[in-house]
């Protein structure tokens, strides 16, 4: 079992063996599909958050709002810019 903790300071991922903390400015790009959020920390590494972990659509909306508040403008639109 893995726990995802979203706070004003960033995102923590915790399981029985490890805990990883990401400050908001660690994310350089956000992408979203019908089933997942992808928060990139580099051009080849991302944390993948399945939307099924949210209890309902309102929780997904709230998570998206938090991302909008804390991610940089470049991270929000990074998927629109070709490298």
Helices and strands as residue ranges (DSSP letters): E 3-7, E 10-14, E 19-23, G 24-26, E 29-32, E 36-40, E 46-50, G 51-53, H 57-70, H 73-77, G 78-80
